[in-house]
Amino acid sequence: MADTCEITVSPAKHDVLGSAREWLARDGRVALATVIETWGSAPVPVGGQLAIAADGGFAGSVSGGCIEGEVITEAEEILASGKLKVLEFGVADETAWRVGLPCGGRVKILLERLDRDGGLAILDRALAARDGRRGLVVRTRLSDGLRQVYERDDSDLPADVAARFRTGKSSLQETPDGAVFIHALIPPARIVAIGATHIAQLLAQIALVTGYEIVVVDPRTAFATPERFPGVRVEADWPEAALARLGLDPYTALAVLAHVSHIDDEALKAALRSDCLYIGALGSSRNHAKRLERLKAAGFSEAELKRIKSPIGIEIGAQSPAEIALAVMAEIVHAVRGDKPKKVAAAA
């Protein structure tokens, strides 16, 4: 059975769609290779992409380097003919050792040409949806390359498409009209940490290593400094104002770590009014009970308050700030991937 990919955790090292758009505008054509199915130990998940320019330049990856040369060679023909092609590589193929997949993995790749007419509009729409953190789903019929493009706010979304905006999964499906690849182009998962604390510093390091974008918010200017959070966006402002600028979308996790009630509560109120994917708050069970009473008094229902994970983090027996940060990151990853983590039992 084919693997599927979930919410994309980070943008590629090279901006595949941005590069494709640049080359298409310059040359009038560009080849785009997309992983549409994998088996075994294929190194790139479904949805991974490689853009190939007419002059041989490329960006992205469909195998981590194993088969790119073969795909680029095939792309030369596609750029000339414009005919869509499906490639398959695996250990059973006579080219397995030559292209570098002797480890048992198999991968199926859709290789297509985008032309200036139509292609620019699709790429512009995809880039705008990405930059606006809205997401996009592209449905491509393999028999003829017919594409249908959907945005999250479109009315009457097909059920199989609507589900992709929730799960971020891309997959190849058989339909009465033939094989169709449904590609979910979902914004990178993002963490907003409230409170520029020691735990937040450690969480930021783990998040960056893991490939997550993270923003730290704290009105205390002595805490919220670039020096304390190198390589991280820092908002030295109150949560209400900062979150209004940032937006709390379905691909954003909120980790409330200030442990200061008037800072924490402001952030939690904003999160509870949003459709962000995760809300977690630092504090003991006793402190959380007091927090819930304050939020109830502010008009939030029991059902709404159940969205808050507190004490924050999965149960790993964490004691040190680094261990707590690790537990928080693990719980966020579970939320992004759609699993149900254990609830933490001890106070942070």
C-alpha positions as CSV (number, residue, x, y, z in Angstrom):
1,M,0.0,0.0,0.0
2,A,1.2,3.5,-0.8
3,D,2.4,5.8,1.9
4,T,0.9,9.3,2.3
5,C,2.4,12.4,3.5
6,E,0.9,14.6,6.2
7,I,1.2,18.3,7.0
8,T,4.3,19.6,5.6
9,V,6.5,20.6,8.5
10,S,8.8,23.0,6.8
11,P,9.5,24.7,3.4
12,A,12.0,22.9,1.2
13,K,15.6,24.1,1.3
14,H,15.0,25.4,-2.2
15,D,11.7,27.0,-3.0
16,V,10.4,24.6,-5.7
17,L,7.3,26.4,-6.6
18,G,9.0,29.8,-6.6
19,S,11.8,28.5,-8.8
20,A,9.3,26.9,-11.1
21,R,7.4,30.2,-11.4
22,E,10.6,32.1,-12.2
23,W,11.7,29.7,-14.8
24,L,8.3,29.4,-16.4
25,A,8.1,33.2,-16.7
26,R,11.6,33.3,-18.2
27,D,11.5,30.3,-20.6
28,G,7.8,29.8,-21.2
29,R,7.9,26.2,-20.0
30,V,9.1,24.2,-17.0
31,A,9.0,20.5,-16.0
32,L,7.6,19.5,-12.6
33,A,8.2,16.1,-11.1
34,T,6.0,15.0,-8.2
35,V,6.2,11.9,-6.0
36,I,2.7,10.4,-6.3
37,E,3.2,7.0,-4.6
38,T,5.9,5.3,-2.5
39,W,6.5,1.8,-1.1
40,G,9.0,0.7,1.5
41,S,12.0,2.9,2.3
42,A,11.6,5.6,-0.3
43,P,13.5,8.7,1.0
44,V,11.0,11.4,0.0
45,P,7.3,11.3,0.9
46,V,4.3,11.6,-1.4
47,G,4.0,15.2,-2.5
48,G,7.8,15.8,-2.8
49,Q,8.6,17.9,-5.9
50,L,11.4,18.7,-8.2
51,A,11.3,21.6,-10.7
52,I,13.5,21.4,-13.8
53,A,14.2,24.4,-16.0
54,A,14.7,24.3,-19.8
55,D,18.5,25.0,-19.2
56,G,18.8,22.1,-16.9
57,G,18.7,24.0,-13.6
58,F,16.6,22.3,-10.9
59,A,15.2,22.8,-7.4
60,G,13.8,20.4,-4.9
61,S,14.0,16.6,-4.6
62,V,12.1,13.5,-5.3
63,S,14.5,11.0,-3.8
64,G,17.1,12.8,-1.7
65,G,19.5,12.5,-4.6
66,C,19.0,8.9,-5.6
67,I,17.1,9.3,-8.9
68,E,17.2,13.0,-9.7
69,G,19.6,12.5,-12.6
70,E,17.3,10.0,-14.2
71,V,14.3,12.2,-13.7
72,I,16.1,15.3,-15.1
73,T,17.0,13.3,-18.2
74,E,13.4,12.2,-18.7
75,A,12.4,15.9,-18.2
76,E,14.3,16.9,-21.3
77,E,11.9,14.8,-23.4
78,I,8.8,16.2,-21.5
79,L,10.0,19.8,-22.0
80,A,10.2,19.1,-25.8
81,S,7.0,17.0,-26.2
82,G,4.7,18.4,-23.5
83,K,3.4,14.9,-22.9
84,L,2.7,13.9,-19.3
85,K,4.6,10.8,-18.1
86,V,4.5,8.5,-15.0
87,L,7.9,7.1,-14.0
88,E,8.5,4.3,-11.6
89,F,11.8,3.3,-9.9
90,G,12.5,0.5,-7.5
91,V,14.6,-2.4,-6.4
92,A,12.9,-4.7,-9.0
93,D,13.8,-2.4,-11.9
94,E,16.9,-3.1,-14.0
95,T,17.9,0.5,-13.3
96,A,17.7,0.1,-9.5
97,W,21.4,0.1,-8.8
98,R,22.1,2.7,-11.4
99,V,19.6,5.2,-10.0
100,G,20.4,4.4,-6.4
101,L,17.3,2.6,-5.0
102,P,18.8,-0.8,-4.0
103,C,17.5,-0.6,-0.5
104,G,14.0,-1.9,-1.2
105,G,12.2,1.4,-1.7
106,R,10.0,2.1,-4.7
107,V,8.7,5.4,-5.9
108,K,6.2,6.5,-8.6
109,I,6.7,10.0,-10.1
110,L,4.4,12.2,-12.2
111,L,6.4,14.2,-14.7
112,E,4.6,17.0,-16.5
113,R,5.3,20.2,-18.3
114,L,3.8,23.6,-17.3
115,D,3.4,26.2,-20.1
116,R,3.2,29.9,-19.6
117,D,-0.5,29.9,-20.6
118,G,-2.3,28.3,-17.6
119,G,0.9,27.3,-15.7
120,L,1.7,30.8,-14.4
121,A,-1.9,31.2,-13.1
122,I,-1.6,27.9,-11.2
123,L,1.8,28.7,-9.7
124,D,0.7,32.2,-8.7
125,R,-2.4,30.8,-7.0
126,A,-0.3,28.2,-5.2
127,L,2.3,30.7,-4.0
128,A,-0.4,33.2,-2.9
129,A,-2.2,30.5,-0.9
130,R,1.1,29.4,0.7
131,D,2.2,32.9,1.6
132,G,-1.3,33.6,3.0
133,R,-1.2,30.3,5.0
134,R,-4.5,29.2,3.3
135,G,-3.3,26.0,1.6
136,L,-4.2,24.6,-1.8
137,V,-5.3,21.2,-3.1
138,V,-4.6,20.3,-6.7
139,R,-6.4,17.3,-8.3
140,T,-4.6,15.9,-11.4
141,R,-6.0,13.2,-13.7
142,L,-3.1,11.1,-14.9
143,S,-4.6,10.0,-18.2
144,D,-4.6,13.6,-19.6
145,G,-3.2,15.9,-17.0
146,L,-6.5,17.7,-16.3
147,R,-6.1,19.8,-13.2
148,Q,-8.6,21.1,-10.7
149,V,-7.4,23.6,-8.1
150,Y,-9.2,24.2,-4.8
151,E,-8.7,26.6,-2.0
152,R,-9.9,26.1,1.6
153,D,-12.6,28.8,1.4
154,D,-14.1,27.5,-1.9
155,S,-17.7,26.6,-1.7
156,D,-18.9,23.1,-2.3
157,L,-15.5,21.4,-1.9
158,P,-15.6,17.7,-2.8
159,A,-15.4,15.5,0.3
160,D,-12.1,14.0,-0.6
161,V,-10.6,17.5,-1.2
162,A,-12.0,19.0,2.0
163,A,-10.4,16.3,4.0
164,R,-7.0,17.2,2.6
165,F,-7.2,20.6,4.1
166,R,-7.7,19.0,7.5
167,T,-5.1,16.2,7.3
168,G,-2.6,17.6,4.8
169,K,-2.3,14.2,3.2
170,S,-1.6,13.7,-0.5
171,S,-2.3,10.4,-2.3
172,L,-3.0,8.6,-5.6
173,Q,-6.6,7.4,-5.9
174,E,-8.5,5.3,-8.4
175,T,-11.7,6.9,-9.6
176,P,-14.3,6.0,-12.2
177,D,-12.4,8.5,-14.5
178,G,-9.1,6.8,-13.8
179,A,-6.2,7.4,-11.5
180,V,-6.1,10.8,-9.9
181,F,-3.4,12.4,-7.8
182,I,-4.7,14.7,-5.0
183,H,-1.9,17.0,-3.9
184,A,-2.3,18.9,-0.6
185,L,-0.1,22.0,-0.6
186,I,-0.4,22.9,3.0
187,P,1.4,25.7,4.8
188,P,4.3,24.7,7.1
189,A,3.3,23.9,10.6
190,R,4.1,26.9,12.9
191,I,4.5,27.2,16.6
192,V,3.6,30.5,18.5
193,A,5.2,30.4,21.9
194,I,3.7,32.9,24.4
195,G,6.4,33.9,27.0
196,A,10.1,34.4,26.2
197,T,11.1,32.0,29.0
198,H,13.9,29.5,29.4
199,I,11.5,26.7,28.3
200,A,10.6,28.8,25.2
201,Q,14.3,29.2,24.4
202,L,14.8,25.5,24.5
203,L,11.6,24.8,22.6
204,A,12.7,27.2,19.9
205,Q,16.0,25.3,19.4
206,I,14.1,22.0,19.2
207,A,11.5,23.4,16.8
208,L,14.2,24.8,14.5
209,V,16.1,21.5,14.4
210,T,12.9,19.6,13.8
211,G,12.0,21.9,10.9
212,Y,9.2,23.9,12.4
213,E,8.7,27.7,12.1
214,I,8.4,29.3,15.6
215,V,7.5,32.8,16.7
216,V,8.0,34.0,20.3
217,V,5.6,36.6,21.8
218,D,6.2,38.4,25.1
219,P,5.4,42.0,26.1
220,R,8.4,42.0,28.5
221,T,11.1,43.6,26.4
222,A,13.9,42.4,28.7
223,F,12.9,38.8,27.8
224,A,11.8,39.2,24.2
225,T,15.1,40.0,22.5
226,P,16.8,38.6,19.4
227,E,19.9,37.8,21.5
228,R,18.0,35.4,23.6
229,F,16.3,33.8,20.5
230,P,18.8,33.8,17.6
231,G,17.2,32.9,14.3
232,V,13.7,33.2,15.7
233,R,11.0,35.9,15.0
234,V,10.4,37.7,18.3
235,E,7.3,39.9,18.9
236,A,7.9,42.1,21.9
237,D,4.2,42.9,22.3
238,W,1.0,41.8,24.1
239,P,-0.4,38.6,22.8
240,E,-3.7,40.2,21.7
241,A,-1.9,42.6,19.3
242,A,0.8,40.1,18.2
243,L,-1.7,37.3,17.5
244,A,-3.9,39.6,15.5
245,R,-0.9,40.3,13.3
246,L,0.3,36.7,13.1
247,G,-3.1,35.0,12.7
248,L,-4.0,31.7,14.3
249,D,-4.8,29.4,11.4
250,P,-5.4,25.6,11.3
251,Y,-1.7,25.0,10.8
252,T,-0.5,26.9,13.9
253,A,0.1,25.5,17.4
254,L,0.0,27.8,20.4
255,A,2.2,27.0,23.4
256,V,1.5,29.3,26.4
257,L,4.6,29.3,28.5
258,A,4.7,32.7,30.3
259,H,3.2,31.3,33.5
260,V,1.9,34.9,34.1
261,S,-1.9,34.9,34.3
262,H,-2.6,38.2,32.5
263,I,-0.3,37.3,29.7
264,D,-1.4,33.7,29.4
265,D,-5.1,34.4,29.6
266,E,-5.0,37.0,26.8
267,A,-3.3,34.5,24.5
268,L,-5.7,31.7,25.4
269,K,-8.7,33.8,24.7
270,A,-7.4,34.6,21.2
271,A,-6.6,31.0,20.6
272,L,-10.0,29.7,21.8
273,R,-11.7,32.1,19.3
274,S,-9.6,30.7,16.5
275,D,-9.3,27.4,14.7
276,C,-5.6,26.8,15.5
277,L,-4.6,23.2,15.5
278,Y,-3.3,23.0,19.1
279,I,-3.5,25.0,22.4
280,G,-1.3,24.0,25.3
281,A,-0.6,25.9,28.5
282,L,2.1,25.5,31.2
283,G,1.1,25.1,34.8
284,S,0.0,22.6,37.5
285,S,-3.4,21.1,37.5
286,R,-4.4,23.4,40.4
287,N,-3.3,26.5,38.5
288,H,-5.1,25.3,35.4
289,A,-8.3,24.9,37.4
290,K,-8.1,28.5,38.5
291,R,-7.3,29.5,34.9
292,L,-10.4,27.6,33.6
293,E,-12.6,29.5,36.2
294,R,-11.3,32.8,34.8
295,L,-11.9,31.8,31.2
296,K,-15.4,30.6,32.1
297,A,-16.1,34.0,33.7
298,A,-15.0,35.5,30.3
299,G,-17.7,33.5,28.6
300,F,-16.0,30.4,27.3
301,S,-17.9,27.1,27.4
302,E,-16.8,23.8,28.9
303,A,-16.5,22.4,25.4
304,E,-14.3,25.2,24.2
305,L,-12.0,25.0,27.3
306,K,-11.4,21.3,26.6
307,R,-9.3,22.3,23.7
308,I,-6.6,23.5,26.1
309,K,-3.9,20.9,26.9
310,S,-2.7,21.5,30.4
311,P,-0.4,20.7,32.0
312,I,1.3,21.0,28.6
313,G,3.3,18.3,27.0
314,I,3.1,14.5,26.7
315,E,3.9,12.4,29.8
316,I,7.6,11.5,29.7
317,G,8.4,12.3,33.3
318,A,9.9,15.6,32.3
319,Q,11.5,17.7,35.1
320,S,14.1,20.0,33.6
321,P,13.3,22.9,31.3
322,A,14.9,21.0,28.4
323,E,12.8,17.9,29.1
324,I,9.6,20.0,29.4
325,A,10.4,21.6,26.0
326,L,10.9,18.2,24.5
327,A,7.6,17.0,25.9
328,V,5.8,20.1,24.5
329,M,7.4,19.6,21.1
330,A,6.3,15.9,21.1
331,E,2.7,16.9,21.9
332,I,2.7,19.4,19.1
333,V,4.1,16.9,16.6
334,H,1.3,14.5,17.6
335,A,-1.2,17.3,17.0
336,V,0.2,18.0,13.6
337,R,0.4,14.4,12.6
338,G,-3.2,13.7,13.7
339,D,-2.4,11.3,16.5
340,K,-3.8,11.4,20.0
341,P,-1.0,11.8,22.6
342,K,-1.3,10.8,26.2
343,K,-2.2,13.7,28.5
344,V,0.5,14.9,30.8
345,A,0.0,13.9,34.4
346,A,2.5,16.0,36.3
347,A,2.8,19.8,36.8
348,A,5.3,21.6,34.6
